[in-house]
Amino acid sequence: MRTDGRLSAVLHALLHMADHGGPMTSAELARCMNTNPVVVRRTMAGLREAGLVASEKGHGGGWVIACDLSAVTLKDIYDALGAPTILAMGVELEHRTCLVEQAVNHSLNDAFREAEAFLIGRLADVTLARLAEEFRARAARFRNQHKEAHDV
């Protein structure tokens, strides 16, 4: 089963944009996201409509973050992507008159709704600023480890 990796890819691109400090072209972002520029433009269009990114055409143009990273959560990004289905599992509804299937589907649907609400709630707890801070801390540790290895 194929998973929907758009949220992960977009967050990856947004952190690159935040670290870059200037406009990034669709081609540059496509390399970060391991996709092609057309997919980047299509994906970023939803983020632009939500006011999260902006784009400028022409020489020196590209995509830039247009929001305060500390005010935007992963849920905001998830919503800007169209709130894709979180769980791939569902219920069978071929025999709607079957009382066993009704009981099973009722129980499963309740569990799926609760699980999805929990996951979406967790997305609302994490800001882009927090992700950027975590990235910067990891990058600093990485640089320090490599510096120490070369100093030996």
Summary of the structure (lengths in Angstrom):
residues: 152
radius of gyration: 20.2
end to end distance: 47.4
largest distance: 73.5
contacts: 388
relative contact order: 0.13
helix: 63%
strand: 7%
